[in-house]
Structures are given as C-alpha cells and as structure tokens.
Amino acid sequence: MLWSGDAHALELWQDGVQLLKLECDRKTGLTVHGDQFKPVGSEERMSVGAGDVVITLVATPDGPAVKGEGSADPDFLRAFGEGRKVAVNYGYQNMGPYDGPPPDLAAPFVAACGL
C-alpha cells in the first residue's frame, strides 16, 4: 500500500491500482472516490472510517465507480491525521481497513480540510 498526494487530495495505491482518492477543502468538504466500488441503484450512503470514527457521506455514481460527498467531520479528521486505519463501505462492498497515510501527508490534508 502506498499513499501519495498533496494537501487537497490523497490517493491510496496497491500494485499500480488506485484504491481510494480523498479530496477535501474548507469550502466543498470531503469527497471520497471509491474506484473499486460498483454503483448500486438503491444505495445512497458511503461510510468512511478512521479508527473507530465513522462518518456517512452521500454516495453517487461516478462513471463506472462511486463517490461519496459530505462535510469533513473534525473527529474523523483528527483520527485520519493520527494515521488510524482507514475503511470504506458502500452497500455490500467493503474496502480496508488500510493503514492510514503517513504524518507528512496527513497533516497538510487535515489542515486543508479545516482542522
């Protein structure tokens, strides 16, 4: 697993495949792209966790994948910034838990989100 990115977008990669992309800023909130998730017509929620802090985002199709959007909860940002394990759920599909990003990537991302 490899985290990469900058203050506004972090990506999690495995074997050359992007698993997750998280984007955030103070104005638009948090967006999680689950490129490995397939859209489910009846599902409108995506849950994202950092450690034991879980938030719910509004899920919408994003081409052949799914994205979740919502506010950047301060408790989630703190846990994410501490490098806690990250997991995502969309309907019957789960990803993780994965090791959180290293502090040198997490700190600027969390600051850009507004914490």
C-alpha positions as CSV (number, residue, x, y, z in Angstrom):
1,M,0.0,0.0,0.0
2,L,1.2,3.4,-0.9
3,W,-0.3,6.8,0.0
4,S,0.5,9.8,-2.3
5,G,-0.8,13.2,-2.9
6,D,-0.9,16.7,-1.6
7,A,-2.8,19.0,0.8
8,H,-6.1,18.7,-1.2
9,A,-6.0,15.1,-2.5
10,L,-4.6,11.9,-1.1
11,E,-4.6,8.6,-3.0
12,L,-4.1,5.1,-1.8
13,W,-2.5,2.7,-4.3
14,Q,-1.7,-1.0,-4.4
15,D,0.2,-2.7,-7.2
16,G,-0.3,0.2,-9.6
17,V,-4.1,0.4,-9.0
18,Q,-5.7,3.3,-7.2
19,L,-8.0,2.0,-4.5
20,L,-9.2,5.3,-2.9
21,K,-8.9,9.0,-3.6
22,L,-9.8,11.5,-0.9
23,E,-10.3,15.2,-1.7
24,C,-11.0,17.9,0.8
25,D,-11.1,21.7,1.3
26,R,-12.9,24.0,3.7
27,K,-15.4,25.1,1.1
28,T,-16.5,21.9,-0.6
29,G,-16.0,19.4,2.2
30,L,-14.8,15.8,1.8
31,T,-15.1,13.7,-1.3
32,V,-14.1,10.0,-1.4
33,H,-13.7,8.3,-4.7
34,G,-14.1,4.5,-4.5
35,D,-12.8,3.4,-7.8
36,Q,-13.2,-0.2,-7.0
37,F,-16.9,0.1,-6.0
38,K,-19.6,-0.6,-8.5
39,P,-22.8,1.6,-8.4
40,V,-25.8,0.0,-6.6
41,G,-29.1,1.6,-7.6
42,S,-30.7,1.5,-4.2
43,E,-27.7,2.7,-2.2
44,E,-27.2,6.3,-1.3
45,R,-24.7,6.2,1.5
46,M,-21.0,5.6,1.8
47,S,-19.4,5.1,5.2
48,V,-15.8,6.1,5.8
49,G,-13.9,5.3,8.9
50,A,-10.6,6.3,10.5
51,G,-10.1,4.1,13.5
52,D,-13.3,3.9,15.4
53,V,-14.7,7.2,14.0
54,V,-17.1,6.6,11.1
55,I,-18.9,9.3,9.0
56,T,-21.6,8.9,6.4
57,L,-21.3,10.6,3.0
58,V,-23.9,10.9,0.2
59,A,-22.9,8.4,-2.5
60,T,-23.5,9.0,-6.2
61,P,-22.3,7.1,-9.3
62,D,-19.1,8.5,-10.7
63,G,-18.9,6.8,-14.1
64,P,-18.3,3.1,-13.5
65,A,-17.3,3.8,-9.9
66,V,-18.8,5.6,-6.9
67,K,-18.0,8.8,-4.9
68,G,-19.2,9.9,-1.6
69,E,-19.5,13.6,-0.6
70,G,-20.2,15.4,2.7
71,S,-18.8,17.6,5.4
72,A,-15.4,16.9,6.9
73,D,-16.2,15.9,10.5
74,P,-13.5,17.2,13.0
75,D,-13.4,13.9,14.9
76,F,-12.8,12.0,11.6
77,L,-10.1,14.4,10.6
78,R,-8.3,14.0,13.9
79,A,-8.4,10.2,13.7
80,F,-7.3,10.3,10.0
81,G,-4.5,12.7,10.8
82,E,-3.3,10.4,13.5
83,G,-2.8,7.7,10.9
84,R,-5.6,5.4,12.1
85,K,-6.7,2.5,9.9
86,V,-9.0,3.6,7.1
87,A,-12.0,1.6,5.8
88,V,-14.8,2.4,3.4
89,N,-18.2,0.7,3.0
90,Y,-20.7,1.2,0.2
91,G,-23.7,-1.1,0.3
92,Y,-22.4,-4.7,0.3
93,Q,-18.9,-3.6,-0.8
94,N,-16.1,-3.0,1.7
95,M,-12.5,-1.7,1.4
96,G,-10.0,-1.9,4.1
97,P,-9.0,-1.5,6.8
98,Y,-5.8,0.0,5.3
99,D,-3.0,1.7,7.2
100,G,-3.7,5.5,7.3
101,P,-1.4,8.0,5.5
102,P,1.9,8.9,7.0
103,P,2.0,12.1,9.0
104,D,3.9,14.1,6.4
105,L,0.9,13.6,4.0
106,A,-1.9,13.5,6.6
107,A,-1.1,16.8,8.4
108,P,-1.4,19.1,5.3
109,F,-4.5,17.3,4.1
110,V,-6.2,17.7,7.5
111,A,-5.3,21.4,7.7
112,A,-6.7,21.9,4.2
113,C,-9.9,20.3,5.3
114,G,-10.3,22.9,8.1
115,L,-8.9,21.4,11.2
